[in-house]
Amino acid sequence: MTLKSGGIAVAIALAFASVAGNAVAADENAASTCGTDRTIDIAEMTWPSAAALAHIHSRILEAGYGCKVEVVTGDTVPTSTSMLTRGTPAVAPELWTSAIEEQWQQGLKDGKVVALSDAITDGTIEGWFIPRYTQEANPELTSAEAVIAHPEIFPDPEDSSKGRLYSCPPGWACELSTTALFEAFDMKDKWNLFSPGSGGALDASIARAFTREEPILFYYWGPTAILGKFDAVQLDLGETKPEVYACNTDPDCDDAPGVTAYPSSPAVVGAAAWIQEEAPNVAAYFSKVGLTNAQISELLVYGDENQADAAATAENFLKTKEDVWTTWVPADVADKVKATL
């Protein structure tokens, strides 16, 4: 009787274990499916980081979750407007909401869109930079004011009696802000504000200085390949004053330019609300995909050095940064993606 009872108990235990194991497997499988038959269109914005992220997420959703995915051309204003009014594109993996703040906040309030996570976990950066080797040779150069006091360290190649500040290309919003700060710091007597003419020319000037280990003072922003490739130090511009910055970047503002640090613009993974409702696994995936400035700048270096497009840059990230992206997904999803690389 005891042996029979024991055998029955073992059988029951095994049966429960089997059922529990099947349930766990079913849950894991359910968490690894797309959950919707609708095409998930992902906006490929016009700047390198957002374009690469679009292809990273497209590859993972398609290969790992079995989603129908389409990468579509986008830009901040048209993408967000279409998402708010038509629910498409479904996802914008790096949406800078500062340019559309009022509309975006209203869309969140109306339940038309959702912010699934911060695309850049430590915020975008913008400001004035010098090479680390220059700061190590001159430890006092930690702030803009300290650098401005030493134009002789950053001589203008065309006028060595003054220092040179490399500004933004004509027509860019940062040209206005840099010019305003140049005036606010009253630099004109000892410094020249140099316009590089284009983004490519600015990058070339920075690369040339770093390659030769020469001092250079320049405006830049991140995440970017330049900040991923070169060890630059951001200077302290003091307190961020939103009202001063708004005036500095408004050609119609009559107030005198003021000193202010650049505000960090929020960059989120923006999505149409239906993603969260119809494809919760996809929404859960996008809640985990935030990267730091340094991580995004690093992934862009490959594209810059190899003249690779966004898709090739994305594939390199998936091949070389498994320790990062595999934390975003269940193990079986990661295995499916790896099998395609």
MOSULFEN-V847400 format. One record per backbone hydrogen bond with DSSP energy under -0.5 kcal/mol. CO is the residue of the C=O (numbers start at 1). NH is the residue of the N-H. E is the energy in kcal/mol with one decimal. If there is no record, write none. Layout:
BEGIN
co=(CO,CO)
nh=(NH,NH)
e=(E,E)
END
This chain:
BEGIN
co=(1,2,3,4,5,6,7,8,9,10,11,12,13,14,15,16,17,18,19,20,21,22,23,24,25,26,27,28,29,30,34,39,40,40,41,41,42,43,43,44,47,48,49,50,51,52,53,54,55,56,57,58,59,59,60,60,61,61,62,65,67,68,70,70,72,75,76,77,78,79,80,81,82,82,82,83,90,91,92,92,94,95,95,96,97,98,100,101,102,103,104,105,106,107,107,107,108,112,114,114,117,117,119,119,120,125,127,128,129,130,131,132,133,134,138,140,142,143,144,145,147,150,151,152,154,156,159,159,162,163,164,164,165,165,166,169,172,172,173,173,174,175,176,177,178,179,180,181,182,183,187,187,190,192,192,194,194,198,199,200,201,202,203,204,205,206,207,208,209,209,210,216,217,218,220,222,224,225,226,230,231,233,235,236,239,239,240,241,242,243,244,245,247,249,250,263,265,266,266,267,267,268,268,269,269,270,271,272,272,273,273,274,274,275,279,279,280,281,282,283,285,286,291,292,293,294,295,296,297,298,298,299,300,301,302,303,303,309,310,311,312,313,314,315,316,317,321,321,322,324,325,326,330,331,332,333,334,335,337,338)
nh=(5,6,7,8,9,10,11,12,13,14,15,16,17,18,19,20,21,22,23,24,25,26,27,28,29,30,31,32,32,33,282,41,42,70,90,91,72,45,93,74,51,52,53,54,55,56,57,58,59,60,61,62,63,64,64,65,65,67,66,34,69,40,42,72,44,79,80,81,82,83,84,85,86,87,88,87,272,43,95,270,96,97,268,99,100,101,104,105,106,107,108,109,110,111,112,113,111,273,116,271,119,269,121,291,123,222,220,235,218,233,135,136,137,138,141,142,236,147,148,149,150,153,154,155,164,159,156,162,156,192,166,217,167,194,219,172,175,176,176,177,178,179,180,181,182,183,184,185,187,186,190,191,163,165,194,167,196,202,203,204,205,206,207,208,209,210,211,212,213,214,213,218,166,129,127,125,228,229,230,232,132,130,237,144,241,261,242,245,246,247,248,249,250,251,253,265,124,97,98,119,120,95,270,116,117,92,114,275,276,276,277,278,279,279,282,283,284,285,286,287,288,289,121,296,297,298,299,300,301,301,302,303,304,305,306,307,308,313,314,315,316,317,318,319,320,321,324,325,326,327,328,329,334,335,336,337,338,339,340,341)
e=(-2.7,-2.8,-2.7,-2.6,-2.6,-2.4,-2.4,-2.8,-2.6,-2.7,-2.4,-2.7,-2.5,-2.5,-2.6,-3.1,-2.8,-2.6,-2.3,-2.6,-2.6,-2.6,-2.5,-2.8,-2.6,-2.7,-2.0,-0.5,-1.0,-1.0,-0.5,-0.9,-0.5,-1.8,-1.1,-1.9,-2.7,-0.9,-0.5,-2.0,-2.1,-2.5,-2.2,-1.9,-1.5,-2.1,-2.6,-2.0,-2.1,-1.9,-2.7,-2.4,-2.6,-0.5,-2.0,-1.0,-0.7,-2.3,-0.6,-1.1,-0.7,-3.3,-2.6,-0.6,-3.7,-2.7,-2.1,-2.4,-2.2,-2.4,-2.4,-1.9,-3.1,-0.7,-1.0,-1.0,-2.3,-2.8,-0.5,-2.1,-0.7,-1.0,-2.4,-0.8,-1.3,-0.7,-2.8,-2.5,-1.9,-2.3,-2.4,-2.2,-2.3,-0.5,-2.3,-1.1,-0.8,-2.4,-0.7,-2.5,-0.6,-2.7,-0.6,-2.2,-1.6,-2.7,-2.4,-3.0,-2.2,-3.4,-1.8,-2.9,-1.4,-1.1,-2.5,-2.0,-2.0,-1.9,-2.8,-1.4,-2.1,-1.4,-1.1,-0.6,-2.0,-1.3,-0.7,-2.2,-2.9,-2.8,-0.5,-0.6,-0.6,-2.8,-2.3,-1.7,-1.3,-0.8,-0.7,-1.4,-2.4,-2.2,-2.3,-2.1,-2.3,-1.9,-2.7,-2.6,-2.0,-1.3,-1.5,-1.9,-2.6,-2.6,-0.7,-3.1,-0.6,-2.1,-2.4,-2.2,-2.2,-2.2,-2.8,-2.4,-1.9,-2.4,-2.6,-1.8,-0.5,-3.0,-0.7,-0.5,-2.5,-3.0,-2.4,-1.9,-1.1,-2.4,-2.5,-1.5,-2.5,-1.9,-0.6,-2.4,-0.6,-1.9,-0.6,-2.7,-2.5,-1.7,-2.8,-1.6,-1.5,-0.6,-1.9,-0.6,-1.1,-1.3,-0.6,-1.6,-1.3,-3.0,-1.1,-2.6,-0.6,-3.2,-2.7,-1.8,-0.6,-0.5,-1.3,-3.4,-0.5,-2.1,-0.6,-2.2,-2.7,-2.2,-2.4,-1.1,-1.9,-0.6,-2.0,-2.3,-2.8,-2.2,-2.0,-1.6,-1.0,-0.6,-0.8,-0.8,-2.3,-2.9,-2.0,-0.6,-1.5,-2.4,-2.3,-2.2,-2.1,-1.9,-2.3,-2.1,-2.5,-2.3,-1.5,-1.9,-1.8,-1.1,-1.6,-0.6,-2.1,-2.2,-1.7,-2.1,-2.7,-1.9,-1.6,-1.5)
END
